[in-house]
Amino acid sequence: AQSVTQPDIHITVSEGASLELRCNYSYGATPYLFWYVQSPGQGLQLLLKYFSGDTLVQGIKGFEAEFKRSQSSFNLRKPSVHWSDAAEYFCAVALPLMFSGGYNKLIFGAGTRLAVHP
Amino acid sequence: EAQVTQNPRYLITVTGKKLTVTCSQNMNHEYMSWYRQDPGLGLRQIYYSMNVEVTDKGDVPEGYKVSRKEKRNFPLILESPSPNQTSLYFCASRQLADNTGELFFGEGSRLTVL
């Protein structure tokens, strides 16, 4: 069965430090890949997505992610973390539908909660 | 403002008392979906709808019903809620024509079933 693994449940970094959140997926072909962020009491906001082309994608809020097919990974990075980045981060994959190329569901990882120390 | 609106945002109810969580979007999206979020499990899809009168089960549909009579609305119905349906629920929508388009999420509805 398809699955998404985020190995780190909690991560704590100091403000200004770099950040990398890991995401691995299990699927035979290349899925569409997404990173969402959830601030406390809020819904999910899309940070970035990958569906084809350049394997390094840029997102909002200074985030980027790199797709590595050989490792089935889509890790999220940020060079310098701000206190406002404290939130929960979800990696998700979408399996392209055979004929339309769209998708009808996202499969989410369990999430990584990021804490930022001043 | 483009948004997905869910109501109620918070609800405490008792076992067996039917309830409906409403979801409305103002973006003219064809696709809508419901997810539940539980600690350590991320979000799991309950039901989805590709258009009016077209709905299908997601990964965890047991105990839930949905309907899609209008394009903008996609209510989630719990006919006989049980404590294992205590969760945080999210409605989401997207434009079907955009194959790789993002899902837009509501702010969530926290449901407690006693």
Interface residues (C-beta under 8 A of the other chain):
Chain A: V4 I9 Y32 F34 Y36 G41 Q42 G43 L44 Q45 L46 K49 F51 F90 A92 P96 S100 G101 G102 Y103 N104 K105 L106 F108 G109 A110 G111
Chain B: V4 Y31 S33 Y35 G40 L41 G42 L43 R44 Q45 Y48 M50 D56 G58 D59 F90 L96 D98 N99 T100 E102 L103 F105 G106 E107 G108
